Amino acid sequence: MHRITILDNFIDAKDAEILISEMNNPSEINPYPDYYSKRYGGTALPYNKNVMNILVKYGKKSNDIHKSLNGFAKPIHVFKGFGSH
């Protein structure tokens, strides 16, 4: 059984604006780590501190919500975030 949960306004408007701005005009562009070269798919988000901080923030937020909704006691880990343009 699949349980889909929709959370309105999961991403704060300010954070969404930052991500959109970073996609359109990156504040800085750093090379992706070597391990990314073996992964399929891509992201519209540049690899920089502003983007990574927001991805980590929402990775932790989604983990906490997922644990709460599904009763998980052990840690959950997010390994990659994507941005679509």
HUCOR-V688447 format. One record per run of one state. SS is the DSSP state (@ for helix, = for strand, . for the rest). FROM is the first residue (numbers start at 0). TO is the last residue. Records with the same first field share a line. If there is no record, write none. Layout:
SS: FROM-TO / FROM-TO
This chain:
.: 0-11 / 24-32 / 38-47 / 70-84
@: 12-23 / 33-37 / 48-69
